[in-house]
Every structure is written in structure tokens, then in C-alpha cells.
């Protein structure tokens, strides 16, 4: 790794950094690896962008800087910030554009780029197909049906569950039997059949020259272990920087350490207190153990100055996370004005909680706080059901985050399937989807097509399907010869698809507007292969699933799961169901690791608030199907994450509910909420 040029005098941009941020930005990459523990609202993104700009300003080659993120949008934002910093520091003449960072992207996008060049080493053709999650689930479901598992007399997991098991096994590198016993104990008896299914799924992908998203990381790992390609890939980069290190899984962590075994040149930025994606295979141990995996041990820099929240909100958040048994000890602080302590409100039941939240939201609106600057957060989408009904009753507009994104909808997947089949004739799943669109071509002929090895004009179809089949062959021929060129090929595909769209969907005009977004995305990609990879790796969200009701007010309240709220902030935040059985969730109390992730979830929710925070504690949950218990409600205990010792951090309202999770604690009727949820 070349040594950096002699540092220049501090610039205007560098002076704007606080001392801890500046220490992280100006750390010598040849001295040791660097771990930046960036507390919530502590300027993580700004610090990482400044670090990249500092490296470039001191002589690093942009082509040799690898910057890994967890979303395409984060990568684009990082590139934009770096360019702006360099321009502000006058490191670039006015007429010189900011340097492009060709290796700034998600783990999966970088893996795909490396694999395009190195695919032959793994026996893959250059034109391999990349399956998105929906396509992967469909292909696995097809193999599941072929093996007769869908007709088993015993309940067998659905394709989505099977794919989740496969993904978790890949990303955590666990043996299947250990994974099932630890995370899916109710499926342990299906070990043999699941192993056979996953083997058949892998064989189907190989026969179709296809990879799913998890295969990308596996393929990158295989390249790193190859005696020729591994050292060559590592030699491409002088610096490896990773955003959101607390979210890496074992495979991602191992890939980074394979690039730089000693840690020199590695910058990892994250917050162990915000590690909440264990269900994706991420593990907090990777950030906790990062320093000791480097030689010499990585330097740890704490960013504790918070630029988001008021001191009382931070005091309560600090107190909640301080009870975690293992963490990087830090105390967030702020210079913002004091707006009072957060509220801990105990109410009778879910109806009172919904009414109280609606009252508070409207009161804040009357005081000048827009609805969209307020948010209601919850552990699970079902926790907001009563509130949604109350908001509808009062005419309070809201948007709930989650649900189907537009690229997962049928019409978008149809067009992408046509392009994938044109790109890779062996893509049987895409062929199956498109064949079913042809009028007159029944399921039996569509299945026959999967086994057809010759040219398409040799495939015999019923007379009723002859004309539409010929139209399909024509558009495929045009796409495969590239006669229109990119992105005009997409217009050809849409022209073929539009009659089918109008035939199949009553709201075709709305769906057609969705498809125009594909045209915009396509214009930014150099070719069809890059476009399909971008859509599979990190597709754009929006459109038909978004709120488009003309009656929806331009201002709206935000409802969101805590997982979806990470990285966001609002002036006022309400957290629902801060009770045992909900936060922590009942199913997350099986192990200490899962329980601690639930504590971090509450911490993440609390640190989304800028000025006002309310935790809601409903005491009773009404049950309509609990006749055997002889009562129509059960009692809940305040979350164990807010014990009595923390009550001085809050403005307590209502009768204080007891805290749960304590030895010998019991609900008033001897029935706790966990028992209810298990029964549900």
C-alpha cells in the first residue's frame, strides 16, 4: 500500500469537524485498522465521507478505494458528499469534476462487478442471470413442487421460508442442522428433505446459469480463496471502508478481512448499540470483535456528540442501553436546548393507547408541528392495528412503511422476465413467466417449454397461440440481436407487453405509469446486463404501492416498524407497546443474544426523536378468542428494558405499570402477554 502524501494544513471543512470526528478522519491507515463507533445522530455519514475525501486529497487513487455500503442510495450519497467536500476544500480546480469512485457500492453490487470479470474462474458464463428475491423464491418453489414436497402429508415449509433458511445458512456459514436447531427448531425434523431441496435448488440455478443474491457473496468468497484471483482482487485496493459495520454478517466480515488480513487500510464505521438485523444473519459480535481481528489491534474512535436529540432524550436513551452486558461504552451528549424529559405513559388498553397517540399528534399539529415531522414506531406491523383504525376514524392521514415495493409487482416482474430471458436463454424461470402471458398457451405447454432445448421457432404451440407466440419470438429475436440498442430495447419490450398489460389488469393505466420508471432507470445504465443487475441488487422503490389516493392530505403521519425507521429522525416520536411480549417480543426471549437485540431495538426507536419522545405502556390486551381462560383480556407488564431505576429519566403519566422480566414477576391474573402471543 503506497504511503499517503504529507498532510496539508487543516482546511475549512476539516475545522468543521469535532475533535473525535477529526481523529477518525485523519487516522493514518498504515498505523492500524480503524473502527469508528458512531453513536446515533453523531454524524456518521459526514465523518465517513470526510475520511474518503481526506484519503483522496492526500494522494490515494480513487480507483483503489473500495467503499462498501448497504444500499445503492447510501453509496450515491457518499459519492456526492465526497465530491462536495473536495470542491469545498479547493482540492479540485473549478473546471475539474469530482473524482468518480468506481468501487463505491453495496456488498452485492461490488461482488457482481468482480464476478463479471472473474466468472470463468468459477465455471460461469459472462451472461449469467441474477435472480432477485422474488425470482429465487419462485425457482425454489418450482423445485419444491417437482420433488413432491408441496403434496407431502406432513406440513412442509413454504418456499419463502425455505429461501430464508438458505439465505441465513449462506450468510452465517452455519451447517444446516445447527441452523435449524438454533433458529428454526420446529423444522428440525425436515432436515433431510430441506437439504435435498436446497441441493436441487442449487442444481437448477447452475443449469440456468443463474445466481441469487446470496450466491454473489459466496462467489466472491470463492474468488478470494482462489490462488490466482484472491491475491489479485486484494491487490486492487489500498483502502477498504465499510459503512454500518454492525450490520455485516459473517460472510461479509470474512470477505473484508480476507481483503486486508492485518486490517491495515480498513475503516469500519458503525454502532454496536444499533445492531438490530439478526434476522438477516448480522451479528453484533462482528463489531465487538473487530479490533482484535486486526494486527495490530484496530484503533477505536468514539463519536459521542449527538447533533439530533435534546439532552433529556439522550439521558434516557443512554440509561436504557447502559444496561446491556457487553458494548462499547459511550455516553451521547448534545448542545441542543432542553425540551423536557421524555414521557412514559401508562394507559388502560390498546384503545386508550390509540386515542392518546391521536390526541397527542393532533395537539402537536395545532402547535405548528406538521404531521410528517411526527412518527409512531412499533416492533411489529400488527401492533399498529388499533391505531390505524383510530386514525381512519378521525380522518388523520398516515403512511405506513412496509409492504410491496413496485418492482415486486406483477407487471414490473413481467417486463424484467422478458429482458432476463433475452439476456440468458437458459433462464427457465423467466421463460416460464413469459410463456404464461401468451394467450392460448396453457400451463402444460409452458411446462414443456422448460424442457425444450432447441430454437424457439421449433417449439410447437396450439393454433390459438400461433400469432401471439410469433410476436413473442420476434421481440426476443430483436432483443438478442441488439438491433435497437440500449435503452431503446426496453421500449421494444414495453411495446410487446402493453397489450398483455391491458388485457390482464383493470388498472393498466396506473401500472403503465410504473413501467415508465423503468425507462428512467434504464437511461442511467450502460447496457441491458447492467440494468438487470441494478434492478436485482437494489431496485428503486415507489409508485403503485405508495399513497396515491387523491383524498390523501399532502401532510401525513408516519407509521413505521422500528427496523424500517433506522437511519431516520422526526421531531416527535411515539413508541407503541413498550411491554414485555411486544418489546421484547415473546419469540426473542429464547436466548440472551436475541434479548439484547430487542434492547437495541428500543434504543434505536428512542434515538429517532429530536425534541419529543413518548413511550406507551398499555396494561390490558383484549382477547376475542380466549374463551378457555374465562376472561376477555390479559395484563401486560412494562418492558424489562425500562426498570424502576430508570423512571427518573422520564416524565411518568398514568398509573405506573410494573416492569417485566424480573424474577418472580407475574401478571395480576397469572396470565402474561407472552402466553397470549404464544397462543396466537
Buried (B, 14 or more C-beta within 10 A) or exposed (E): BEEBEEEEEEBEBBEEBBEBBBBBBBBEBEEBBBBBBBBBBBBBBBBBBBBBBBBBBBEBEBEBBBBBBBBBEBBEBBBEBBBBBBBBBEBBEEEEEBBEBEBBBBBBBBBBBBBBEBBEBBEBEEBBBBBBBBBBBBBBBBBBEEBEBEEEEEEBBBBEBBBBBBBBBBBBBBEBEEBBBBBBEEBEEBBEBBBEBBEBBBEBBBEBBBBBBBBBBBBBBBBBEBEEBBEEBBEEBBBBBBBBBBBBBBBBBBBBBBBBEBBBBBBBBBBBBBBBBBEBBBBBBBBBEBBEBBEEBBBBBBBBBBEBBBBBBBBBBBBBBBBBEEBBEBEBBBEBEEBEBBBBBBBBBBBBBBBBBBEBBBEBBEEEBEBBBBBBBBBBBEBBEBBBEBBEEEEBBBBBBEEEBBBBBEBBBBBBBBBBBBBBBBBBBBBBBBBBBBEBBBEEBBEBBEEBEEEBEEBEBEEEBEEBBEEBBEBBEBBEEEEBEBBEBBEBBBEBBEBBBEEBBEEBEEBBEBBEBBEEBBEEBEBBBBBBBBBBBBBBEEBBBEEEEEEEBEEBBBBBBBBBBBBEBBBBBBBBBBBBBBBBBBEBBEEEEBBBBBBBBBBBBBBBBBBBBBBBBBBBBBBEEBEEBEBEBBBBBBBBBBBEEBBEBBEBBBEBBBBBBEEEEEBEEEBBBBBBBEEE
